[in-house]
């Protein structure tokens, strides 16, 4: 089969790889119809996630047709068109029973923290991902969800990560009616967090980024007030002035370790890799939120330390909430929102690229070329 093949930082290509096989009675084999490149994949692409091994196939956002199921699978059958959450979850462990599917204790040998994730390095279990023609899906009775007949597959594939991650970012913010919410990052997750903030009753939504084309998209998709931090002397002071000198009620870090905006953070976190990525968005969130406010984190950082103002967290009485999205828990609610027209995920898709051109797709997305918001890869035959 054809699959994306990681060859080292900034080097990916489409190669022939062996077909996946059923390795456990609860496995399924899925023929991919759509897969996405996520902003989180860029952390891997840029060499920022430990133990990302040459030869790995990325891709934790995909949907496809069930080709084969193991003998213990009861909820799926060959021919079902399914969306597959990025969380690989057993459904039975202590954390899955709490709905914390992103923290499954059985799917990842490194599960003192994150559970298994498709195509996301050996720190997340070492599973190959869905930027391929076929993929092995463990625990097939737990994660995969049959796509409703009425749903556009372009919407379905974004339910595997981007939509639930942005929605959970707003949910973790504890937004109450009338709150001012600031979202750092106008990528797909930030866009969805801004959109979702209104669903929880926000009275004002502000998006901060440095790319004008993404800010223009956020202005209409959010809809949100938008500001380019390159045009602001001090982001924190600016946001305080925008909020009666108190600060925002909720700040959402939807950027993670690939942020821009501070030379020292970039040097230590991105260039020298002495910390787990550039943490400037988290700095801004902590310092811009009001006393007693909430910072919600869904941006990806590595497992090592970061330079963050932890003293300000204590002295301001800030609550920080963070996690990988528990996709399975959120899917029923999100499917209802799509059906009701409250959210339109596919509007974020700007590029559809054949899997054979995966290297070009990564370059376009990573370099922010051609107005790219969200690229979708189409395997041959899909």
C-alpha positions, 0 to 999 in steps of 0.5 A: 500500500501507499503511505506517508513515510517519515524520513527525519525532520522536514523530510516526508514522502509517499512510499510503498509499505506493507499492508497492515494486518489483524494482530489482535481479535479486537482489531479492524483494518480500515481503507482510508477515504480521507485523512488530514494533516494536523497542526500537531503533525507539524510538531513531529515534522519539525522534529520537536516530539521525542522518539519520532522514528524514521519510517513512521506513518503520521496521521491521527485524523482519518475516516474510511471503510472497514475492510476486515474485523477481528473475531472479537469485534461486535460493533463493526462490519466490513463496509461500514464507513467510520470516523476514527477518533485520534485517541486509541482507547481500550474503553475498560481501564480506570481512565476510559471508564471516566470518559478520559479516552485521551488518557487510556492506561492500556493503549500506550506503554508510556501511559503515565501521561497520554494514551495511545495516538495514531501516528504520533511517535513512540511516546504515544504508543508507536502506532502507524497513522492514517496518512495511508491507504490502509490502517490497523485500528485497535480496540475497534469496538470502542473508537470507530464510529459509523458516519451517519448517512446524512453527514458529509465525510468532509465534516466527519473526518474533522470530528476525529480531532480538530472539532472535538479538541476546539470544543473541549478547549471551550468546555474546559474554559468553564465559560459562563454567559457573557464571558470574554474569551481570548483564543491564542492561535487561528489555526483549525483548533483555535478557529473551532475553539472560537466558534465553540465559545459562543455555544457555551455563552461567551459574550465576546471572543477575541482571536490572536495570531500573526497571519492575516489570512488566518485572522480574516478567516477567524473573523468570519468563522468565529465570528471573532474580533481579531488582532495581529500580535506583530502589530501590537507592542505588548500583547498582555497590556493590549488585552488588559486595555481591551478588558477594562484592565481586568483581563479576560475571563478565559484564555485558550492556548490553541497553539502549543510548542510551534508558536511564534512571537518571542525570540528567546522562547523560539531559541530555547524551545524551537532551535536549541530544543532546551525546552518543550517548544516555544511557550509564549502563547501560554505566557500570554494566556497566563498573564492576560487572564483575569485574577481567578480566571481560567486558562485552557490548554490544548496546544501540544508541548513535549514532555520536557520542561518549559519556561512559564510564569508559574508564580503568576498562576499562584498569585493570580489564583488561576485555574489551568485545565488541560488535556487531549480531547476525549473524542468519543465522549464528545461525539454525540453532542458534536454530531447534533451540533453539525446536524443543527447547523451550529458548526460547519467543520468542512468550511475549514478545508482549503486544500485537497491533496493526493496522498502521492503529493504528501511532501508538498502538502506538508510544505504548504501547510508548515510554511503557511502558503497559499492561504492554507487552513486545513489540508486533506489527503486523498488516498488513491482510489478514495 
